[in-house]
Amino acid sequence: MPKETKDMTKLIESLSPNERKIIPFLNEKNLDNLREKTNLESTAIVRALEFLSNKDLIKTSSTSEKIIEPEINGLLYLNQGLPERRLINILVDKKSLSIGDAKKESKLNDNEFKVALGVLKKKALINLINGNIILEGKVEEITEKTLEEKFLETLPKKPEELEPEEKYALENLKSRKNIININEKKSVEFELTELGKKLLKTDITPSKDLIEAVTPELIKNQLWKGKKFRRYDIESPVPKIYGGKRHFVNQATDYAKRIWLEMGFKEMTGNLIQSGFYNFDSLFTAQDHPVREMQDTFFIKNKESKLPENNKKLIGLVKDAHEGKIKGSKGWQYKWKEEDAKKTLLRTHTTCLSVQKLKKIAENKEFPAKYFALGKCFRNETVDWSHGFEFNQTEGIVVDENANFTQLLGYLRLFFKKMGYEKIKIRPGYFPYTEPSLEIDVFHPVHKKWVEFGGAGMFRPEVTIPIFGKHIPVLAWGPGFDRIIMEFFNITDLRDMYKNDLNKLRDIKIWDK
């Protein structure tokens, strides 16, 4: 058998059932005609055309055009008239009518009636006086069709075909609900290649021994023996199939939690809504500190939090810490107000969970102890590429009477190393609730530069004494986790972390540190 004949035979054996249905009618060059001749759906036809194109049997091209068409309300108004037309027709005879009677007689819904009043008032055809609608337009102005009515009757139409007055009518109708719609219609054009022309002259009827698809019955009864299977081109392009996966932010947080657990930490959790007492006061944050202003914190109106029940001692000691009544501390030199501590807010950091966990550790005498948290926090920031009003923070505490600053540095180096950062740099920092305090910079392995990742330190006596009754060393650090996520996934705009762009979510790489 000549090679050309062999190749044609292989080609015929590779054709799918839908391709075989289409091939005899390829000279039609029209999707509507193909649909009529083959009884196939448009999607099936387009897919079959793509397969034929991959086999170099046809060349395809696609075009699109915009069409202005009446939508559901537009079709209704073509029959019944626009709301303003129906309202003014009632006024023609009566000249004046109360708003209530006009609405009742016109049988317009609330939205249509409001629109009708607005349109007629704008065109100076009516006036509203003491709850009555007064007709003021001339007869010829009232009876003549409006630009909007004339335009609606001409649809469907292409945008490039519009006259200036039609463009004006289009803009007016676009602002109204479900009257018109601008649809984009796509069409596929195709033509036969030389190979396609040859195939068209060839008998493509499949052999009785050709198996189109494998079925359980075929395998079970061994009906496949002695028969041929339809050929498949494994190199032919096919639609990409996306498997299910967790959101990339959840992937990252799950990984970080595993790191904490590997380091021997237990997870601590808590509510997103917190009291000022736990979010600020118990962390020795002054009540006149700027972070407690509305421009920094989301406070919840008309919602007062309860202070720790059955623990007046803790409340009193926190008050003493602020007022400078704890030995060795000057406090903030003001009178602490309980009402400020009762304010309710969205937590500004996960450190509020740490101080609550310390309280339980003290009650259960759980020494030493290591805990971590990872979750959402909220701050009243102006949203841009680098700031958002919500963010993820991770938090770690170590409670040990023998803990020291050197151990804190060791924990930080180990955590960031496991997150993929070999080098970290420590520099002095300031936080109201830690002393000494430090800022953490990591060396980015790709960008070759130092990047700020968060703060750390040892809790001050003003934090620990009210809880434990004495000062016990507590190592604490709370880096922002969104920065780590952005660096790994090459996200340059923080807002992209919260977009529901399905294509981007599908294509983004899997966390594989």
Contacts in CASP RR format, 6 or more apart in sequence:
PFRMAT RR
TARGET T0000
AUTHOR 0000-0000-0000
METHOD contacts of the structure
MODEL  1
MPKETKDMTKLIESLSPNERKIIPFLNEKNLDNLREKTNLESTAIVRALE
FLSNKDLIKTSSTSEKIIEPEINGLLYLNQGLPERRLINILVDKKSLSIG
DAKKESKLNDNEFKVALGVLKKKALINLINGNIILEGKVEEITEKTLEEK
FLETLPKKPEELEPEEKYALENLKSRKNIININEKKSVEFELTELGKKLL
KTDITPSKDLIEAVTPELIKNQLWKGKKFRRYDIESPVPKIYGGKRHFVN
QATDYAKRIWLEMGFKEMTGNLIQSGFYNFDSLFTAQDHPVREMQDTFFI
KNKESKLPENNKKLIGLVKDAHEGKIKGSKGWQYKWKEEDAKKTLLRTHT
TCLSVQKLKKIAENKEFPAKYFALGKCFRNETVDWSHGFEFNQTEGIVVD
ENANFTQLLGYLRLFFKKMGYEKIKIRPGYFPYTEPSLEIDVFHPVHKKW
VEFGGAGMFRPEVTIPIFGKHIPVLAWGPGFDRIIMEFFNITDLRDMYKN
DLNKLRDIKIWDK
1 9 0 8 1.000
8 198 0 8 1.000
8 199 0 8 1.000
8 202 0 8 1.000
10 231 0 8 1.000
11 55 0 8 1.000
11 199 0 8 1.000
12 199 0 8 1.000
12 202 0 8 1.000
12 204 0 8 1.000
12 206 0 8 1.000
13 206 0 8 1.000
13 210 0 8 1.000
13 228 0 8 1.000
13 230 0 8 1.000
13 231 0 8 1.000
14 55 0 8 1.000
14 230 0 8 1.000
14 231 0 8 1.000
14 232 0 8 1.000
14 233 0 8 1.000
15 23 0 8 1.000
15 204 0 8 1.000
15 206 0 8 1.000
15 230 0 8 1.000
16 48 0 8 1.000
16 51 0 8 1.000
16 212 0 8 1.000
16 230 0 8 1.000
17 212 0 8 1.000
18 38 0 8 1.000
18 40 0 8 1.000
18 44 0 8 1.000
18 45 0 8 1.000
18 47 0 8 1.000
18 48 0 8 1.000
19 48 0 8 1.000
19 51 0 8 1.000
19 52 0 8 1.000
20 204 0 8 1.000
20 206 0 8 1.000
21 38 0 8 1.000
21 40 0 8 1.000
21 48 0 8 1.000
22 34 0 8 1.000
22 38 0 8 1.000
22 40 0 8 1.000
22 45 0 8 1.000
22 48 0 8 1.000
22 49 0 8 1.000
22 52 0 8 1.000
23 52 0 8 1.000
23 57 0 8 1.000
23 199 0 8 1.000
23 200 0 8 1.000
23 204 0 8 1.000
24 200 0 8 1.000
25 33 0 8 1.000
25 34 0 8 1.000
25 37 0 8 1.000
25 38 0 8 1.000
26 52 0 8 1.000
26 58 0 8 1.000
26 190 0 8 1.000
26 192 0 8 1.000
26 196 0 8 1.000
26 200 0 8 1.000
27 192 0 8 1.000
27 200 0 8 1.000
28 34 0 8 1.000
28 37 0 8 1.000
29 189 0 8 1.000
29 190 0 8 1.000
29 191 0 8 1.000
31 42 0 8 1.000
31 45 0 8 1.000
31 46 0 8 1.000
31 187 0 8 1.000
31 188 0 8 1.000
34 40 0 8 1.000
34 45 0 8 1.000
35 41 0 8 1.000
35 42 0 8 1.000
35 45 0 8 1.000
38 45 0 8 1.000
40 48 0 8 1.000
46 188 0 8 1.000
49 58 0 8 1.000
49 60 0 8 1.000
49 188 0 8 1.000
49 190 0 8 1.000
50 60 0 8 1.000
51 236 0 8 1.000
52 58 0 8 1.000
53 59 0 8 1.000
53 60 0 8 1.000
53 190 0 8 1.000
54 233 0 8 1.000
54 236 0 8 1.000
54 237 0 8 1.000
55 195 0 8 1.000
55 233 0 8 1.000
56 193 0 8 1.000
56 195 0 8 1.000
56 196 0 8 1.000
57 192 0 8 1.000
57 193 0 8 1.000
57 195 0 8 1.000
57 196 0 8 1.000
57 199 0 8 1.000
58 190 0 8 1.000
58 191 0 8 1.000
58 192 0 8 1.000
58 193 0 8 1.000
58 196 0 8 1.000
59 190 0 8 1.000
59 191 0 8 1.000
59 193 0 8 1.000
60 188 0 8 1.000
60 189 0 8 1.000
60 190 0 8 1.000
61 188 0 8 1.000
61 189 0 8 1.000
61 190 0 8 1.000
62 186 0 8 1.000
62 187 0 8 1.000
62 188 0 8 1.000
62 189 0 8 1.000
63 186 0 8 1.000
63 187 0 8 1.000
63 189 0 8 1.000
64 184 0 8 1.000
64 185 0 8 1.000
64 186 0 8 1.000
64 187 0 8 1.000
65 158 0 8 1.000
65 184 0 8 1.000
65 185 0 8 1.000
65 187 0 8 1.000
66 158 0 8 1.000
66 159 0 8 1.000
66 182 0 8 1.000
66 183 0 8 1.000
66 184 0 8 1.000
66 185 0 8 1.000
67 156 0 8 1.000
67 157 0 8 1.000
67 158 0 8 1.000
67 182 0 8 1.000
67 183 0 8 1.000
67 184 0 8 1.000
67 185 0 8 1.000
68 155 0 8 1.000
68 156 0 8 1.000
68 157 0 8 1.000
68 158 0 8 1.000
68 159 0 8 1.000
68 162 0 8 1.000
68 170 0 8 1.000
68 180 0 8 1.000
68 181 0 8 1.000
68 182 0 8 1.000
69 155 0 8 1.000
69 156 0 8 1.000
69 180 0 8 1.000
69 181 0 8 1.000
69 182 0 8 1.000
69 183 0 8 1.000
70 78 0 8 1.000
70 152 0 8 1.000
70 155 0 8 1.000
70 156 0 8 1.000
70 179 0 8 1.000
70 180 0 8 1.000
70 181 0 8 1.000
71 178 0 8 1.000
71 179 0 8 1.000
71 180 0 8 1.000
71 181 0 8 1.000
72 178 0 8 1.000
73 176 0 8 1.000
73 177 0 8 1.000
73 178 0 8 1.000
73 179 0 8 1.000
74 152 0 8 1.000
74 178 0 8 1.000
74 179 0 8 1.000
74 180 0 8 1.000
77 83 0 8 1.000
77 152 0 8 1.000
77 179 0 8 1.000
78 152 0 8 1.000
78 153 0 8 1.000
80 86 0 8 1.000
81 149 0 8 1.000
82 116 0 8 1.000
82 146 0 8 1.000
82 148 0 8 1.000
82 149 0 8 1.000
82 152 0 8 1.000
83 106 0 8 1.000
83 108 0 8 1.000
83 112 0 8 1.000
83 113 0 8 1.000
83 115 0 8 1.000
83 116 0 8 1.000
83 119 0 8 1.000
84 115 0 8 1.000
84 116 0 8 1.000
84 118 0 8 1.000
84 119 0 8 1.000
84 120 0 8 1.000
84 146 0 8 1.000
85 146 0 8 1.000
85 149 0 8 1.000
86 106 0 8 1.000
86 107 0 8 1.000
86 108 0 8 1.000
86 116 0 8 1.000
87 102 0 8 1.000
87 106 0 8 1.000
87 108 0 8 1.000
87 113 0 8 1.000
87 116 0 8 1.000
87 117 0 8 1.000
87 120 0 8 1.000
88 120 0 8 1.000
88 125 0 8 1.000
88 126 0 8 1.000
88 135 0 8 1.000
88 142 0 8 1.000
90 97 0 8 1.000
90 102 0 8 1.000
90 105 0 8 1.000
90 106 0 8 1.000
91 97 0 8 1.000
91 102 0 8 1.000
91 126 0 8 1.000
91 133 0 8 1.000
91 135 0 8 1.000
92 135 0 8 1.000
92 142 0 8 1.000
94 135 0 8 1.000
95 134 0 8 1.000
95 135 0 8 1.000
96 132 0 8 1.000
96 133 0 8 1.000
96 134 0 8 1.000
96 135 0 8 1.000
97 105 0 8 1.000
97 132 0 8 1.000
97 133 0 8 1.000
98 131 0 8 1.000
98 132 0 8 1.000
98 133 0 8 1.000
99 128 0 8 1.000
99 131 0 8 1.000
99 132 0 8 1.000
99 133 0 8 1.000
102 113 0 8 1.000
102 133 0 8 1.000
103 113 0 8 1.000
106 113 0 8 1.000
106 116 0 8 1.000
108 116 0 8 1.000
111 177 0 8 1.000
115 176 0 8 1.000
117 126 0 8 1.000
117 128 0 8 1.000
117 133 0 8 1.000
120 126 0 8 1.000
121 127 0 8 1.000
121 128 0 8 1.000
123 141 0 8 1.000
123 146 0 8 1.000
124 136 0 8 1.000
124 137 0 8 1.000
125 135 0 8 1.000
125 136 0 8 1.000
125 137 0 8 1.000
125 141 0 8 1.000
125 142 0 8 1.000
126 133 0 8 1.000
126 134 0 8 1.000
126 135 0 8 1.000
126 136 0 8 1.000
126 137 0 8 1.000
127 133 0 8 1.000
127 134 0 8 1.000
127 136 0 8 1.000
128 134 0 8 1.000
135 142 0 8 1.000
146 169 0 8 1.000
147 165 0 8 1.000
147 166 0 8 1.000
147 168 0 8 1.000
147 169 0 8 1.000
147 172 0 8 1.000
148 169 0 8 1.000
148 172 0 8 1.000
148 173 0 8 1.000
150 169 0 8 1.000
151 166 0 8 1.000
151 169 0 8 1.000
151 170 0 8 1.000
151 173 0 8 1.000
152 169 0 8 1.000
152 173 0 8 1.000
152 179 0 8 1.000
152 180 0 8 1.000
154 166 0 8 1.000
155 180 0 8 1.000
157 166 0 8 1.000
159 182 0 8 1.000
162 170 0 8 1.000
170 180 0 8 1.000
173 179 0 8 1.000
173 180 0 8 1.000
174 180 0 8 1.000
192 200 0 8 1.000
206 212 0 8 1.000
207 228 0 8 1.000
209 226 0 8 1.000
209 227 0 8 1.000
209 228 0 8 1.000
210 227 0 8 1.000
210 228 0 8 1.000
210 229 0 8 1.000
210 230 0 8 1.000
211 218 0 8 1.000
211 224 0 8 1.000
211 227 0 8 1.000
211 228 0 8 1.000
211 229 0 8 1.000
211 230 0 8 1.000
212 230 0 8 1.000
213 230 0 8 1.000
214 224 0 8 1.000
214 229 0 8 1.000
217 223 0 8 1.000
218 224 0 8 1.000
242 506 0 8 1.000
245 251 0 8 1.000
245 510 0 8 1.000
246 254 0 8 1.000
247 505 0 8 1.000
248 485 0 8 1.000
248 489 0 8 1.000
248 505 0 8 1.000
248 508 0 8 1.000
248 509 0 8 1.000
248 510 0 8 1.000
248 511 0 8 1.000
249 392 0 8 1.000
249 485 0 8 1.000
249 497 0 8 1.000
251 510 0 8 1.000
251 511 0 8 1.000
252 481 0 8 1.000
252 484 0 8 1.000
252 485 0 8 1.000
252 488 0 8 1.000
252 511 0 8 1.000
253 374 0 8 1.000
253 375 0 8 1.000
253 392 0 8 1.000
253 481 0 8 1.000
255 511 0 8 1.000
255 513 0 8 1.000
256 374 0 8 1.000
256 394 0 8 1.000
256 419 0 8 1.000
256 481 0 8 1.000
256 484 0 8 1.000
257 267 0 8 1.000
257 372 0 8 1.000
257 374 0 8 1.000
259 415 0 8 1.000
259 418 0 8 1.000
259 419 0 8 1.000
260 267 0 8 1.000
260 372 0 8 1.000
260 374 0 8 1.000
260 394 0 8 1.000
260 396 0 8 1.000
260 415 0 8 1.000
261 267 0 8 1.000
262 418 0 8 1.000
263 370 0 8 1.000
263 411 0 8 1.000
263 414 0 8 1.000
263 415 0 8 1.000
263 418 0 8 1.000
264 370 0 8 1.000
265 370 0 8 1.000
265 371 0 8 1.000
265 372 0 8 1.000
265 396 0 8 1.000
266 369 0 8 1.000
266 370 0 8 1.000
266 371 0 8 1.000
266 372 0 8 1.000
267 371 0 8 1.000
267 372 0 8 1.000
267 373 0 8 1.000
267 374 0 8 1.000
268 353 0 8 1.000
268 354 0 8 1.000
268 356 0 8 1.000
268 357 0 8 1.000
268 371 0 8 1.000
268 372 0 8 1.000
268 373 0 8 1.000
268 395 0 8 1.000
269 353 0 8 1.000
269 373 0 8 1.000
270 353 0 8 1.000
270 356 0 8 1.000
270 373 0 8 1.000
271 347 0 8 1.000
272 346 0 8 1.000
272 347 0 8 1.000
272 376 0 8 1.000
272 378 0 8 1.000
273 300 0 8 1.000
273 344 0 8 1.000
273 345 0 8 1.000
273 346 0 8 1.000
273 347 0 8 1.000
274 305 0 8 1.000
274 344 0 8 1.000
274 345 0 8 1.000
274 346 0 8 1.000
274 347 0 8 1.000
274 352 0 8 1.000
275 305 0 8 1.000
275 306 0 8 1.000
275 307 0 8 1.000
275 341 0 8 1.000
275 342 0 8 1.000
275 343 0 8 1.000
275 344 0 8 1.000
275 345 0 8 1.000
276 292 0 8 1.000
276 305 0 8 1.000
276 340 0 8 1.000
276 341 0 8 1.000
276 342 0 8 1.000
276 343 0 8 1.000
276 344 0 8 1.000
276 345 0 8 1.000
277 305 0 8 1.000
277 307 0 8 1.000
277 308 0 8 1.000
277 315 0 8 1.000
277 318 0 8 1.000
277 341 0 8 1.000
277 342 0 8 1.000
278 352 0 8 1.000
278 355 0 8 1.000
278 356 0 8 1.000
279 345 0 8 1.000
279 347 0 8 1.000
279 348 0 8 1.000
279 349 0 8 1.000
279 352 0 8 1.000
280 287 0 8 1.000
280 289 0 8 1.000
280 291 0 8 1.000
280 292 0 8 1.000
280 341 0 8 1.000
281 287 0 8 1.000
281 318 0 8 1.000
281 322 0 8 1.000
281 336 0 8 1.000
281 340 0 8 1.000
281 341 0 8 1.000
282 314 0 8 1.000
282 318 0 8 1.000
282 355 0 8 1.000
282 463 0 8 1.000
282 466 0 8 1.000
282 467 0 8 1.000
283 351 0 8 1.000
283 352 0 8 1.000
283 355 0 8 1.000
283 432 0 8 1.000
283 433 0 8 1.000
283 463 0 8 1.000
284 321 0 8 1.000
284 322 0 8 1.000
284 432 0 8 1.000
284 433 0 8 1.000
284 460 0 8 1.000
284 462 0 8 1.000
284 463 0 8 1.000
285 291 0 8 1.000
285 292 0 8 1.000
285 432 0 8 1.000
285 433 0 8 1.000
286 322 0 8 1.000
286 332 0 8 1.000
286 334 0 8 1.000
286 432 0 8 1.000
287 322 0 8 1.000
287 332 0 8 1.000
287 334 0 8 1.000
287 336 0 8 1.000
287 337 0 8 1.000
287 340 0 8 1.000
287 341 0 8 1.000
288 332 0 8 1.000
288 334 0 8 1.000
289 432 0 8 1.000
290 296 0 8 1.000
291 297 0 8 1.000
291 348 0 8 1.000
292 340 0 8 1.000
294 380 0 8 1.000
295 380 0 8 1.000
296 348 0 8 1.000
296 379 0 8 1.000
296 380 0 8 1.000
297 345 0 8 1.000
297 346 0 8 1.000
297 348 0 8 1.000
297 379 0 8 1.000
297 380 0 8 1.000
298 345 0 8 1.000
298 346 0 8 1.000
298 378 0 8 1.000
298 379 0 8 1.000
298 380 0 8 1.000
298 389 0 8 1.000
299 343 0 8 1.000
299 344 0 8 1.000
299 345 0 8 1.000
300 344 0 8 1.000
300 345 0 8 1.000
300 346 0 8 1.000
303 344 0 8 1.000
304 342 0 8 1.000
304 343 0 8 1.000
304 344 0 8 1.000
305 342 0 8 1.000
305 343 0 8 1.000
305 344 0 8 1.000
306 342 0 8 1.000
307 315 0 8 1.000
307 338 0 8 1.000
307 341 0 8 1.000
307 342 0 8 1.000
308 314 0 8 1.000
308 315 0 8 1.000
308 359 0 8 1.000
314 359 0 8 1.000
314 466 0 8 1.000
314 467 0 8 1.000
315 338 0 8 1.000
315 341 0 8 1.000
316 466 0 8 1.000
317 326 0 8 1.000
317 465 0 8 1.000
317 466 0 8 1.000
317 469 0 8 1.000
318 336 0 8 1.000
318 341 0 8 1.000
318 466 0 8 1.000
319 336 0 8 1.000
319 338 0 8 1.000
320 326 0 8 1.000
320 466 0 8 1.000
321 329 0 8 1.000
321 331 0 8 1.000
321 462 0 8 1.000
321 463 0 8 1.000
321 465 0 8 1.000
321 466 0 8 1.000
322 331 0 8 1.000
322 332 0 8 1.000
322 334 0 8 1.000
322 336 0 8 1.000
322 462 0 8 1.000
323 331 0 8 1.000
323 332 0 8 1.000
323 333 0 8 1.000
323 334 0 8 1.000
323 335 0 8 1.000
323 336 0 8 1.000
324 330 0 8 1.000
324 331 0 8 1.000
324 332 0 8 1.000
324 333 0 8 1.000
326 461 0 8 1.000
326 462 0 8 1.000
326 465 0 8 1.000
326 466 0 8 1.000
328 461 0 8 1.000
329 461 0 8 1.000
329 462 0 8 1.000
331 462 0 8 1.000
346 377 0 8 1.000
346 378 0 8 1.000
347 377 0 8 1.000
347 378 0 8 1.000
348 377 0 8 1.000
348 378 0 8 1.000
348 379 0 8 1.000
349 377 0 8 1.000
349 393 0 8 1.000
349 395 0 8 1.000
349 478 0 8 1.000
350 373 0 8 1.000
350 374 0 8 1.000
350 375 0 8 1.000
350 377 0 8 1.000
350 393 0 8 1.000
350 394 0 8 1.000
350 395 0 8 1.000
350 478 0 8 1.000
351 395 0 8 1.000
351 433 0 8 1.000
351 476 0 8 1.000
351 478 0 8 1.000
353 373 0 8 1.000
353 395 0 8 1.000
354 371 0 8 1.000
354 373 0 8 1.000
354 395 0 8 1.000
354 396 0 8 1.000
354 397 0 8 1.000
354 476 0 8 1.000
355 463 0 8 1.000
355 467 0 8 1.000
357 371 0 8 1.000
357 397 0 8 1.000
358 397 0 8 1.000
358 399 0 8 1.000
358 464 0 8 1.000
358 467 0 8 1.000
358 468 0 8 1.000
358 474 0 8 1.000
359 467 0 8 1.000
360 366 0 8 1.000
361 367 0 8 1.000
361 369 0 8 1.000
361 399 0 8 1.000
362 467 0 8 1.000
362 468 0 8 1.000
362 469 0 8 1.000
366 399 0 8 1.000
367 399 0 8 1.000
367 400 0 8 1.000
367 401 0 8 1.000
367 472 0 8 1.000
368 398 0 8 1.000
368 399 0 8 1.000
368 400 0 8 1.000
368 401 0 8 1.000
368 402 0 8 1.000
368 403 0 8 1.000
369 397 0 8 1.000
369 398 0 8 1.000
369 399 0 8 1.000
369 400 0 8 1.000
370 396 0 8 1.000
370 397 0 8 1.000
370 398 0 8 1.000
370 399 0 8 1.000
371 396 0 8 1.000
371 397 0 8 1.000
372 394 0 8 1.000
372 395 0 8 1.000
372 396 0 8 1.000
372 397 0 8 1.000
373 394 0 8 1.000
373 395 0 8 1.000
373 396 0 8 1.000
374 392 0 8 1.000
374 393 0 8 1.000
374 394 0 8 1.000
374 395 0 8 1.000
374 481 0 8 1.000
375 392 0 8 1.000
375 393 0 8 1.000
375 394 0 8 1.000
375 481 0 8 1.000
376 390 0 8 1.000
376 391 0 8 1.000
376 392 0 8 1.000
377 390 0 8 1.000
377 391 0 8 1.000
377 392 0 8 1.000
377 393 0 8 1.000
378 389 0 8 1.000
378 390 0 8 1.000
378 391 0 8 1.000
379 388 0 8 1.000
379 389 0 8 1.000
379 391 0 8 1.000
380 389 0 8 1.000
381 387 0 8 1.000
381 388 0 8 1.000
381 389 0 8 1.000
382 388 0 8 1.000
383 389 0 8 1.000
383 495 0 8 1.000
384 494 0 8 1.000
385 492 0 8 1.000
385 493 0 8 1.000
385 494 0 8 1.000
385 495 0 8 1.000
386 494 0 8 1.000
387 494 0 8 1.000
388 494 0 8 1.000
388 495 0 8 1.000
390 498 0 8 1.000
391 480 0 8 1.000
391 481 0 8 1.000
391 482 0 8 1.000
392 480 0 8 1.000
392 481 0 8 1.000
392 482 0 8 1.000
392 485 0 8 1.000
393 478 0 8 1.000
393 479 0 8 1.000
393 480 0 8 1.000
393 481 0 8 1.000
394 478 0 8 1.000
394 479 0 8 1.000
394 480 0 8 1.000
394 481 0 8 1.000
395 476 0 8 1.000
395 477 0 8 1.000
395 478 0 8 1.000
396 475 0 8 1.000
396 476 0 8 1.000
396 477 0 8 1.000
396 478 0 8 1.000
397 474 0 8 1.000
397 475 0 8 1.000
397 476 0 8 1.000
398 407 0 8 1.000
398 408 0 8 1.000
398 411 0 8 1.000
398 474 0 8 1.000
398 475 0 8 1.000
398 476 0 8 1.000
399 472 0 8 1.000
399 473 0 8 1.000
399 474 0 8 1.000
400 407 0 8 1.000
400 473 0 8 1.000
400 475 0 8 1.000
401 472 0 8 1.000
401 473 0 8 1.000
402 473 0 8 1.000
403 458 0 8 1.000
403 473 0 8 1.000
403 474 0 8 1.000
403 475 0 8 1.000
404 473 0 8 1.000
405 436 0 8 1.000
405 457 0 8 1.000
405 458 0 8 1.000
407 475 0 8 1.000
408 456 0 8 1.000
408 457 0 8 1.000
408 458 0 8 1.000
408 475 0 8 1.000
408 477 0 8 1.000
409 426 0 8 1.000
411 475 0 8 1.000
411 477 0 8 1.000
412 424 0 8 1.000
412 426 0 8 1.000
412 440 0 8 1.000
412 456 0 8 1.000
412 477 0 8 1.000
413 424 0 8 1.000
415 477 0 8 1.000
416 424 0 8 1.000
416 440 0 8 1.000
416 442 0 8 1.000
416 453 0 8 1.000
419 484 0 8 1.000
419 513 0 8 1.000
420 445 0 8 1.000
420 513 0 8 1.000
421 442 0 8 1.000
421 443 0 8 1.000
421 444 0 8 1.000
421 445 0 8 1.000
422 443 0 8 1.000
422 445 0 8 1.000
423 442 0 8 1.000
423 443 0 8 1.000
424 440 0 8 1.000
424 441 0 8 1.000
424 442 0 8 1.000
424 443 0 8 1.000
425 440 0 8 1.000
425 441 0 8 1.000
425 442 0 8 1.000
425 443 0 8 1.000
425 450 0 8 1.000
426 438 0 8 1.000
426 439 0 8 1.000
426 440 0 8 1.000
426 441 0 8 1.000
427 438 0 8 1.000
427 439 0 8 1.000
427 441 0 8 1.000
428 436 0 8 1.000
428 437 0 8 1.000
428 438 0 8 1.000
428 439 0 8 1.000
429 437 0 8 1.000
429 438 0 8 1.000
429 439 0 8 1.000
429 455 0 8 1.000
430 437 0 8 1.000
431 437 0 8 1.000
431 455 0 8 1.000
431 457 0 8 1.000
433 459 0 8 1.000
433 460 0 8 1.000
433 462 0 8 1.000
433 463 0 8 1.000
434 456 0 8 1.000
434 457 0 8 1.000
434 458 0 8 1.000
434 459 0 8 1.000
434 460 0 8 1.000
434 476 0 8 1.000
435 457 0 8 1.000
435 458 0 8 1.000
435 460 0 8 1.000
436 457 0 8 1.000
436 458 0 8 1.000
437 455 0 8 1.000
437 456 0 8 1.000
437 457 0 8 1.000
438 455 0 8 1.000
438 456 0 8 1.000
438 457 0 8 1.000
439 452 0 8 1.000
439 454 0 8 1.000
439 455 0 8 1.000
440 452 0 8 1.000
440 453 0 8 1.000
440 454 0 8 1.000
440 455 0 8 1.000
440 456 0 8 1.000
440 477 0 8 1.000
440 479 0 8 1.000
441 450 0 8 1.000
441 451 0 8 1.000
441 452 0 8 1.000
441 453 0 8 1.000
442 450 0 8 1.000
442 451 0 8 1.000
442 453 0 8 1.000
443 449 0 8 1.000
443 450 0 8 1.000
443 451 0 8 1.000
444 450 0 8 1.000
444 451 0 8 1.000
444 487 0 8 1.000
451 483 0 8 1.000
451 487 0 8 1.000
452 483 0 8 1.000
453 479 0 8 1.000
453 480 0 8 1.000
453 483 0 8 1.000
453 484 0 8 1.000
454 477 0 8 1.000
454 478 0 8 1.000
454 479 0 8 1.000
454 480 0 8 1.000
455 477 0 8 1.000
455 478 0 8 1.000
455 479 0 8 1.000
456 475 0 8 1.000
456 476 0 8 1.000
456 477 0 8 1.000
456 478 0 8 1.000
456 479 0 8 1.000
457 475 0 8 1.000
457 476 0 8 1.000
457 477 0 8 1.000
458 473 0 8 1.000
458 474 0 8 1.000
458 475 0 8 1.000
458 476 0 8 1.000
459 473 0 8 1.000
459 474 0 8 1.000
459 476 0 8 1.000
461 471 0 8 1.000
463 474 0 8 1.000
464 470 0 8 1.000
464 471 0 8 1.000
464 472 0 8 1.000
464 474 0 8 1.000
465 471 0 8 1.000
482 494 0 8 1.000
482 497 0 8 1.000
485 491 0 8 1.000
485 497 0 8 1.000
486 492 0 8 1.000
486 494 0 8 1.000
486 497 0 8 1.000
488 511 0 8 1.000
488 513 0 8 1.000
489 508 0 8 1.000
489 509 0 8 1.000
491 497 0 8 1.000
496 504 0 8 1.000
END
